[in-house]
Amino acid sequence: MPQRPQSNGLAVAGFVVGLVSVFMPLVIGFVMAGVGLGLSIGGLVRAGRIAAGSGLAVAGLVLSIVGLLLII
């Protein structure tokens, strides 16, 4: 029986939180961008082990950085 492909939940979470952080105001956006950075970095590390989700992790990383830059 073939195995179901593994997914990278950290990468997905980092992408979603990074995307939301772009649209949130000051303090909430700053905190969410930090959380998005952490989740995206964790997703990149996990993507190296399971070979899945590196694109979403990179997108979450970029969106989190953009969210931080918009707040600063």
BAFI-248944 format. One record per residue: chain; residue number from 1; x, y, z of N, C-alpha, C, O in turn. Coordinates in steps of 0.001 Angstrom, whole numbers. Atoms other than C-alpha are relative to their C-alpha. Layout:
N
+-------+-----+---------+---------+---------+---------+---------+---------+---------+---------+---------+---------+---------+---------+
| chain |   n |    n_c1 |    n_c2 |    n_c3 |   ca_c1 |   ca_c2 |   ca_c3 |    c_c1 |    c_c2 |    c_c3 |    o_c1 |    o_c2 |    o_c3 |
+-------+-----+---------+---------+---------+---------+---------+---------+---------+---------+---------+---------+---------+---------+
|     A | NUM |       X |       Y |       Z |       X |       Y |       Z |       X |       Y |       Z |       X |       Y |       Z |
...
+-------+-----+---------+---------+---------+---------+---------+---------+---------+---------+---------+---------+---------+---------+
END
This chain:
72
+-------+-----+---------+---------+---------+---------+---------+---------+---------+---------+---------+---------+---------+---------+
| chain |   n |    n_c1 |    n_c2 |    n_c3 |   ca_c1 |   ca_c2 |   ca_c3 |    c_c1 |    c_c2 |    c_c3 |    o_c1 |    o_c2 |    o_c3 |
+-------+-----+---------+---------+---------+---------+---------+---------+---------+---------+---------+---------+---------+---------+
|     A |   1 |     840 |   -1167 |       0 |       0 |       0 |       0 |     898 |    1247 |       0 |    1778 |    1363 |     853 |
|     A |   2 |    -850 |   -1198 |      54 |    1541 |    3377 |    -992 |    -267 |     913 |    1191 |   -1395 |    1027 |    1671 |
|     A |   3 |     126 |    -927 |   -1120 |    2205 |    5858 |    1777 |    -534 |    1338 |    -477 |    -260 |    1782 |   -1592 |
|     A |   4 |     509 |   -1329 |     275 |     395 |    9152 |    1898 |    1153 |    1004 |     114 |    1938 |     919 |    1058 |
|     A |   5 |   -1096 |    -972 |     -92 |    2766 |   12071 |    1172 |     -93 |     815 |    1285 |   -1182 |    1198 |    1714 |
|     A |   6 |     -31 |    -782 |   -1234 |    3857 |   13927 |    4297 |    -201 |    1470 |    -322 |     227 |    1958 |   -1368 |
|     A |   7 |     157 |   -1439 |     161 |    2847 |   17528 |    4724 |     803 |     708 |    1085 |    1167 |     109 |    2096 |
|     A |   8 |    -810 |    -788 |    -917 |    4722 |   20276 |    6506 |    -908 |    1033 |     673 |   -1101 |    2133 |     154 |
|     A |   9 |     926 |    -875 |    -711 |    2343 |   21823 |    9031 |     633 |    1294 |     467 |     -30 |    2331 |     497 |
|     A |  10 |    -689 |   -1231 |    -427 |    4938 |   24308 |   10290 |      97 |     997 |   -1149 |     -71 |    2201 |    -950 |
|     A |  11 |    -100 |    -884 |    1158 |    5405 |   25687 |    6782 |   -1350 |     637 |    -315 |   -1424 |    1828 |    -616 |
|     A |  12 |    1343 |    -525 |     262 |    1657 |   26064 |    6273 |    -371 |    1044 |    1048 |    -889 |    2107 |     708 |
|     A |  13 |     312 |    -938 |   -1073 |    1235 |   27751 |    9662 |     815 |    1286 |    -132 |     287 |    2378 |      75 |
|     A |  14 |    -840 |   -1181 |     191 |    4172 |   30093 |    8995 |    -499 |     876 |   -1137 |    -467 |    2104 |   -1048 |
|     A |  15 |     536 |    -752 |    1139 |    2676 |   31084 |    5652 |   -1265 |     756 |     397 |   -1406 |    1941 |      94 |
|     A |  16 |    1278 |    -618 |    -378 |    -778 |   31777 |    7098 |     230 |    1149 |     981 |    -331 |    2231 |     810 |
|     A |  17 |    -251 |   -1047 |    -993 |     519 |   33743 |   10092 |     760 |    1168 |    -631 |     483 |    2325 |    -315 |
|     A |  18 |    -720 |   -1069 |     699 |    2948 |   35692 |    7879 |    -921 |     825 |    -881 |    -788 |    2047 |    -951 |
|     A |  19 |     952 |    -710 |     855 |     146 |   36568 |    5475 |    -918 |     890 |     827 |   -1179 |    2032 |     449 |
|     A |  20 |     889 |    -785 |    -861 |   -2143 |   37740 |    8269 |     757 |    1170 |     637 |     181 |    2238 |     844 |
|     A |  21 |    -779 |   -1068 |    -646 |     673 |   39785 |    9861 |     154 |    1227 |    -890 |     341 |    2334 |    -385 |
|     A |  22 |    -122 |   -1139 |     914 |     875 |   41972 |    6748 |   -1195 |     939 |     155 |   -1066 |    2147 |     -46 |
|     A |  23 |    1218 |    -800 |     -56 |   -2692 |   43162 |    7313 |    -397 |     434 |    1408 |   -1411 |    1113 |    1572 |
|     A |  24 |     331 |    -358 |   -1377 |   -2655 |   43585 |   11105 |     692 |    1300 |     407 |    1776 |    1611 |     -85 |
|     A |  25 |    -618 |   -1242 |    -458 |   -1972 |   46882 |   12868 |    1119 |    -254 |    1010 |    1287 |   -1364 |    1516 |
|     A |  26 |   -1199 |     -94 |    -832 |    1069 |   47733 |   14975 |     365 |   -1181 |     891 |    1067 |   -2085 |     437 |
|     A |  27 |    -483 |     974 |    -977 |    1476 |   45554 |   18064 |    -381 |   -1423 |    -403 |     448 |   -2332 |    -344 |
|     A |  28 |     451 |    1339 |     390 |    -594 |   42604 |   16866 |     780 |    -477 |   -1226 |    1198 |   -1633 |   -1283 |
|     A |  29 |    -753 |     356 |    1201 |    1135 |   42644 |   13471 |    1449 |    -313 |     305 |    2032 |   -1225 |    -282 |
|     A |  30 |   -1398 |     234 |    -377 |    4568 |   42855 |   15077 |     165 |   -1369 |     654 |    1107 |   -2099 |     346 |
|     A |  31 |     -52 |    1296 |    -682 |    3874 |   39847 |   17311 |    -245 |   -1134 |    -997 |     447 |   -2151 |    -975 |
|     A |  32 |     309 |    1045 |     983 |    2334 |   37853 |   14464 |    1144 |    -189 |    -991 |    1414 |   -1312 |   -1417 |
|     A |  33 |   -1141 |     128 |     909 |    5291 |   38618 |   12195 |    1126 |    -780 |     666 |    1789 |   -1586 |      13 |
|     A |  34 |   -1013 |     765 |    -731 |    7652 |   37302 |   14875 |    -352 |   -1474 |      75 |     507 |   -2335 |    -116 |
|     A |  35 |     447 |    1391 |     -45 |    5581 |   34145 |   15276 |     120 |    -631 |   -1388 |     533 |   -1784 |   -1518 |
|     A |  36 |    -115 |     501 |    1376 |    5456 |   33769 |   11485 |    1437 |    -311 |    -379 |    1706 |   -1302 |   -1058 |
|     A |  37 |   -1419 |     266 |     248 |    9237 |   34043 |   11297 |     436 |   -1306 |     654 |    1104 |   -2131 |      31 |
|     A |  38 |    -376 |    1218 |    -712 |    9667 |   31340 |   13913 |    -581 |   -1252 |    -638 |     117 |   -2251 |    -811 |
|     A |  39 |     631 |    1158 |     633 |    7177 |   28990 |   12295 |     597 |    -294 |   -1375 |     785 |   -1455 |   -1737 |
|     A |  40 |    -563 |     193 |    1332 |    8632 |   29544 |    8830 |    1410 |    -576 |      69 |    1764 |   -1438 |    -735 |
|     A |  41 |   -1342 |     555 |    -162 |   12179 |   28872 |    9998 |     -92 |   -1462 |     426 |     649 |   -2309 |     -75 |
|     A |  42 |     232 |    1391 |    -386 |   10942 |   25727 |   11736 |    -470 |    -834 |   -1180 |     -77 |   -1992 |   -1319 |
|     A |  43 |     463 |     694 |    1201 |    9176 |   24776 |    8508 |    1121 |    -277 |    -982 |    1138 |   -1324 |   -1627 |
|     A |  44 |   -1159 |     224 |     879 |   12396 |   25209 |    6529 |     875 |   -1133 |     515 |    1360 |   -1959 |    -258 |
|     A |  45 |    -799 |    1077 |    -594 |   14265 |   22969 |    8953 |    -682 |   -1339 |    -227 |     -38 |   -2319 |    -602 |
|     A |  46 |     734 |    1249 |     188 |   11535 |   20346 |    8771 |     -62 |    -389 |   -1477 |     -62 |   -1579 |   -1794 |
|     A |  47 |      40 |     297 |    1433 |   11381 |   20634 |    4952 |    1273 |    -706 |    -443 |    1244 |   -1520 |   -1366 |
|     A |  48 |   -1245 |     691 |     321 |   15000 |   19541 |    4831 |     -46 |   -1464 |     383 |     613 |   -2291 |    -248 |
|     A |  49 |      87 |    1390 |    -459 |   14091 |   16354 |    6708 |   -1045 |    -810 |    -757 |    -821 |   -1984 |   -1052 |
|     A |  50 |    1055 |     780 |     638 |   10839 |   15381 |    4991 |    -177 |     336 |   -1474 |    -992 |    -290 |   -2150 |
|     A |  51 |      35 |    -398 |    1415 |   11364 |   17078 |    1596 |   -1407 |     409 |    -431 |   -1881 |     -24 |   -1480 |
|     A |  52 |    1324 |    -497 |     362 |    7969 |   18806 |    1593 |    -235 |    1354 |     656 |      85 |    1547 |    1829 |
|     A |  53 |     422 |   -1274 |    -573 |    6749 |   22373 |    2057 |    1041 |    1087 |      44 |     844 |    2089 |     731 |
|     A |  54 |   -1012 |   -1054 |     -73 |    9905 |   24355 |    1465 |    -478 |    1291 |    -665 |     -91 |    2380 |    -242 |
|     A |  55 |     520 |   -1194 |     670 |    8082 |   26733 |    -890 |    -893 |     821 |     915 |    -784 |    2046 |     959 |
|     A |  56 |     868 |    -712 |    -937 |    5442 |   27600 |    1688 |     800 |     609 |    1141 |     473 |    1696 |    1618 |
|     A |  57 |    -836 |    -527 |   -1082 |    8112 |   28051 |    4346 |     718 |    1269 |    -447 |     800 |    2236 |     311 |
|     A |  58 |    -688 |   -1185 |     517 |   10036 |   30508 |    2164 |   -1003 |    1142 |    -191 |    -698 |    2292 |     123 |
|     A |  59 |    1019 |   -1034 |     177 |    6828 |   32373 |    1284 |    -412 |     587 |    1352 |    -591 |    1799 |    1466 |
|     A |  60 |     332 |    -485 |   -1331 |    5934 |   32608 |    4984 |    1104 |     870 |     578 |     832 |    1869 |    1244 |
|     A |  61 |   -1140 |    -788 |    -456 |    9421 |   33886 |    5763 |      -7 |    1384 |    -645 |     189 |    2390 |      37 |
|     A |  62 |      30 |   -1278 |     722 |    9161 |   36596 |    3101 |   -1165 |     863 |     477 |    -995 |    2059 |     712 |
|     A |  63 |    1164 |    -772 |    -460 |    5657 |   37632 |    4182 |     196 |     531 |    1418 |    -228 |    1647 |    1718 |
|     A |  64 |    -259 |    -458 |   -1359 |    6730 |   37860 |    7814 |     986 |    1160 |      10 |     819 |    2114 |     770 |
|     A |  65 |    -970 |   -1103 |      84 |    9698 |   40043 |    6910 |    -661 |    1250 |    -563 |    -402 |    2356 |     -89 |
|     A |  66 |     728 |   -1140 |     549 |    7455 |   42266 |    4786 |    -912 |     606 |    1057 |   -1009 |    1828 |    1167 |
|     A |  67 |     846 |    -506 |   -1082 |    5025 |   42531 |    7704 |     791 |     806 |    1018 |     332 |    1850 |    1480 |
|     A |  68 |    -855 |    -761 |    -931 |    7868 |   43612 |   10006 |     432 |    1331 |    -597 |     430 |    2354 |      87 |
|     A |  69 |    -452 |   -1243 |     645 |    9122 |   46172 |    7494 |   -1129 |    1020 |    -122 |    -894 |    2223 |      -6 |
|     A |  70 |    1118 |    -941 |      88 |    5662 |   47664 |    7054 |    -307 |     630 |    1346 |    -772 |    1769 |    1405 |
|     A |  71 |     271 |    -558 |   -1330 |    5336 |   48130 |   10808 |    1093 |     971 |     421 |     821 |    1996 |    1046 |
|     A |  72 |   -1124 |    -873 |    -365 |    8788 |   49643 |   11247 |      -4 |    1157 |    -930 |     851 |    2037 |    -825 |
+-------+-----+---------+---------+---------+---------+---------+---------+---------+---------+---------+---------+---------+---------+
END
